Amino acid sequence: GDASAASGGMFAGAAGASNSGGRAPFGGADNGGRDAGRGGAAFAGGAGEAEAGSAGDATDPGTCAATVPADGVTGALQAAIDAASVPSTLCLKGGGHRGDVTLRAGVSLRGEGWATIICGTVNGDAATSGMTTLSQLQIAGEFSAGGSVKLSLRDLEINTGHTAVCAPASTATRFIHDGAGALQLLIDGVTIGSPGFEIAIEPGVGPIDDNIVLRNSRCDSTSQCYDFLRFTFDTAPAAQVAAGSRIVLDVYNNVVRNVVLEGVVFELRGGMNHEDSASSRLWFRHNTLASAGDLNSAVAFWTEPTLPVVLANNAIAYIAKPVLGGDALGITDVGNVYSDDESSTAWFDDFPLGDFSPSAGSPLIGAGADAYGVPTDITGKARTGGFDSGAYQR
């Protein structure tokens, strides 16, 4: 039950807050008064597990090469991105930055917190070398990236509707790898509206090497959350992806509150040879998904998965079908605590307010499997004395 033995592949964690039940400013604490810094959370692997890979350099993108004011001039941010040296970081002042934005490889954007808002469509197709980082700001608009992109999204709000400066988009935040090469994606400390993240892998004729991490993030709507993650792997019309391919997906320490329809959807239809399948890893662990008795599902496999999937150390409360299709071959189910009953709301310190820390005597305490444990929880608290199931350690 010792949570200290974690694999390699360490990231430098963000220092922003990941709060339970509401939001806190960057660098703040959650509503339980705990330090919310996330220093050095492991990419993948609990006790005794090998390193699963890397989604790129997630360290601080650096000092400000230039400061971009929010002066209301449409296109000013794009002009600053186009003029920036590579690599560099642009610091965005608080206020609305209007106009559509096309990212450049190696040019990172850092705001002043929730007061910095990009009002427009963000396209990341060109972020293909180095790790382009967006951090400490809001995005109110469509966000998409396609191809072999290398992106880090840290301490963001995306389409939450928490600003009156500009209207949020009603579409998913999309990442589509539609060819050969490598997708490197780190999503850390992001609060997102619904629908959430759509990640689709649609290989071409060459091999792929995709590393995707989604951690310490949440849909925190007081009304409804759906499609927090929709993950698709499809090789059609080819029978399988080219030999020498690998997919690593690690989804951990996330919270989806007030689930309706489906909270998370997997559609794994693509083919992969035995050796490549064995070197790939699809892990969904230490997540908390909660509903108020919705009749649908928290996690749904819409097709029988063609790759092995691990569901480990999750807490799914008060939803009619905790896992739809979870009895399929190739799915490992360990350390999870599921319930479709209203009594499961008592597992947490304050279910109505969205504080999903395990309550005293909760069945979540110590229920997690060591092999898939994450050393820290969503707030950065060390998981000592055994792994609690869900995103929080008591």
Order of alpha helices (4+ residues) and beta strands (2+ residues): beta-alpha-beta-beta-beta-beta-beta-beta-beta-beta-beta-beta-beta-beta-beta-beta-beta-beta-beta-beta-alpha-beta-beta-beta-beta-beta-beta-beta-beta
